[in-house]
Amino acid sequence: MTTKPSSTGNREPFVLDDNGELEENSGFLNKDLPKEESLSSNAFLLPLRVSLVTFGVILFSVIYFSNYSLFSLHPLFMTVFMLCCSEAIIQLQVPNVRPKSRQLIRFHQILHTLGISSLFIGLLMIFQHKNDLKKAHFTSWHGLLGIILTTTYVMIGIFGTSLVYFPNLFGTTLKTKKFLKLHRKFGYLVLGLTWTVIGFGLASNWIWANVSSGFVLLIWFSYLTVVVIFSWRVGKFWH
């Protein structure tokens, strides 16, 4: 698919579909704003991805060596969800080395599809586990925020998918650009909620019972590193 030249100079358009295009002149897809240049360097990406991988590997290892139960499948699929959701957003942080717009959005969609599938499977596992034990549902902050996260995540996903495939529903290209930026902001809020839910999960009895003290400290260190870097990134976008 070919794109039409932009009327604003060297900025190539961010194509939503064959009937509409957005110029990359706002938010994390902007490659022209000087303050965003540092975001394409390893100074931003390397510690973030290392922390994410460290966090994921430790949790996967703990789950693998722990006694199998229906409950253990809950953190397994939630870890997959966390990694997919975070990486999907990381993909949109690198304006200078990104692939073509349509390829970028497709990969973003695939990661979120895997993420939401894992999220629902993880919820099903914990729901069935509590049913088997005849325990009440959503009695903790982790559970309550988890169901809010699921609902919000689905709504934001539907909103983003509509922007990509049905931009005409939102009126003119200018209005669609505004809705796209709104989608990004809500996406960051969902990411923040995701890591908040994970934080409550790390404080659970299951973590302390199955993870040695040294690895608990490493998990929390990698967790806080990711939260700090993402918070810094969101702050730059928000302002």
Secondary structure as GFF3:
##gff-version 3
##sequence-region A 1 239
A	DSSP	beta_strand	13	17	.	.	.	ID=ss1
A	DSSP	beta_strand	20	23	.	.	.	ID=ss2
A	DSSP	three_ten_helix	27	29	.	.	.	ID=ss3
A	DSSP	three_ten_helix	34	40	.	.	.	ID=ss4
A	DSSP	alpha_helix	42	65	.	.	.	ID=ss5
A	DSSP	alpha_helix	73	90	.	.	.	ID=ss6
A	DSSP	three_ten_helix	91	93	.	.	.	ID=ss7
A	DSSP	alpha_helix	101	132	.	.	.	ID=ss8
A	DSSP	alpha_helix	141	165	.	.	.	ID=ss9
A	DSSP	three_ten_helix	167	170	.	.	.	ID=ss10
A	DSSP	alpha_helix	173	202	.	.	.	ID=ss11
A	DSSP	alpha_helix	205	210	.	.	.	ID=ss12
A	DSSP	alpha_helix	213	238	.	.	.	ID=ss13
###
